[in-house]
Every structure is written in structure tokens, then in C-alpha cells.
């Protein structure tokens, strides 16, 4: 994988690796999923489902969104996880990264505005790909839809 980084605080690999990640994901855990259609996490879940990607939501207040199961915590999500897509505040990222590592996820995707350099470095050191401060939808359109 191409791991060219813009700077030390941006763990995001180069475009080729991000494209490979996007095209290879089969199951995504959406942490912070919302049942509100106006929320970005809801729209991303709908987008992923529309591309045939299985979605497992994570939100302790919900049980289902868009027909996809929702679990109270990332640790409760059964089965393999390709990407953990994070729609939570940056201060929540360290615990989510720990759970992603424990779950054997392949990657952690931090949506726009979500950054935590220390937790990102921990995830990369554990062998996970990390994409930080980027929208999975915008990156799909830019890289995977070409």
C-alpha cells in the first residue's frame, strides 16, 4: 500500500491505497449512526447500503437504521469489520480505535472534522489503515467512481 502522508499528523495513505480500501470494503461499522435522515451518518449509511456494502451501525440508543442492525458498542458488532467509520467527536476516537483494534478491523475512517493524531498513530502501529478528517462519500466520488 502507498503510505505517502501529507504531514506527520495526517495518517491518511495516498490516493491509491485509499481507492483500494474503498473498493475492497464489504462491511462497514458506522459509529455514531443516526436515524435522522438529515445527519451525515445516516446519509453515508444509505450511500454504502446502496452500493451493496453491509452496514453495522453503532449507537446505544438505536436498534436498526435503514434496515441495518445497530449495536450498542463496537465490541458488540459480530463478525468481521473492514472499516470503522467514525461520526463522533475527536475526543471519543482513542476508545474507538482501541475497540477497532480489538475487533480486528482493517481500517479506521475519521470523517471530516474528526482527528486524533495519537490514536491514529496507535491504529497505524497496530496495522490498521487510517483515513483522517475526510468524508468517505467525497473520497468515493473522487477516487472509486472514476
N, C-alpha and C positions, 0 to 999 in steps of 0.2 A: 504494500500500500504506500501511496505517496503521502508522506507526513510533513510536507513543507508548511511551515507556520509563518503567519504574518509577524508575530512577536511572541515573547515568552509567556504572556498571559492568555494568548489565544491558542488553545489546544487543537483547534479545528484542522484536520488534514487538508490537503489540496483537493481541487475540484474532482480529479479522477477518483480518489478514494471516497469522497462524499457521494459521487454518482454511483459507485459500486455499492455503497451502503444502501442508498435509496432503492436501487434496482434489486437488491438482494433481500430486502426486508420482507418477511412474510407475516410476522406477528409483532405488533407494537403495543406496549403498555403506555397509555396516556394518563400520566399522573396529574391530577387536578382537573379531570374531565368534568364538564358541566352539562346539565340538561337544558340550559338556556341556549337557544339557537343563535343568540347574539354574541355569545362568548367564543373567543378564538379556539379554545379547546374542543368545543362542540363542532365547529366548522372543520377543524383538522380531522377529528374522528370521522365525520361524514365523508370528507375527501378520501381518507385512507380506505374506508369501507367501500367506497365507490370504485376503488382500484383493485378490489379483491384482497386487500390486506386485512388480516384478522386484527381486531382491536380488543384489548382488555383494558377497561377503564379502572382507575384507582381514585376513589373518593369515598370516605367513610359514611357520607350522607346518602349515597345512591346505591341502587342495586342493578340498574340497567339504563343504558343510554343508546338510542338508535338501534335497539335490539342486541347490543353488545353487552356482555356481563360486566359489572363494575364490582370491584373488590375493595374492602376497607383499607388495605395496605398493599404495597408492592410485594411484600413477603407472602401475602395470601393468594397471589396470582399463580395458578397452577401451570405447569408446562413450560416449554422454552420461550424465551423472550429475545427477539432480535434487537429491538430498540426501545429504550425507556425515554419517552418524550415528555419533558418536564414543563408544566404550566404552573409553577409555584414560584414564590419569591426566592431570591438568591440565597437567603439565609437557610432555607429548607434543603438546599442542594446537598450538603455533606451527608445527611441521613439518607437521602435518596440514592446517592452514589454508593453508600455502604450497602443498601438493600439491593441495588442493581448488581454489584459485585457478588453478593451472596446468592442472588438468583441466577447467576451465570449469564447475564445479559451480554450481548456482543457490543452494544453501544449505548451511550447516553447522549440525548439530544436536548440541549437547553435552548428553549425558544427565545425570541428577541427580548432583550432586556434582562435575561437571566444569565448571570455569570458568577462563578466562584472558582477563581484560579487554583486555590489549594485543593479543593475537592476534584477539580478537573485533572490536576496532576496525579492525584491518588488513583483516579479511574484509569488514566493512561498507564500508570505504573502497574496496574492490575491487568493490563492487556485489553482494556476496552477502548474503542474509538470514542472520542468526544467531539461533538459539534456544539459550539457555544455561541449564544447571542445571535441565532439565526432562525428564521422561520422555515419549517420543514416544507410547507406548501410553496413558498417562494423559491426555495432551493430545488424542489422537484421541477417546477416550471422552468427554471434556469438550466438545470443540468440533466434531468432524467427525461424530460419531454422533448428534448432536441432531436 
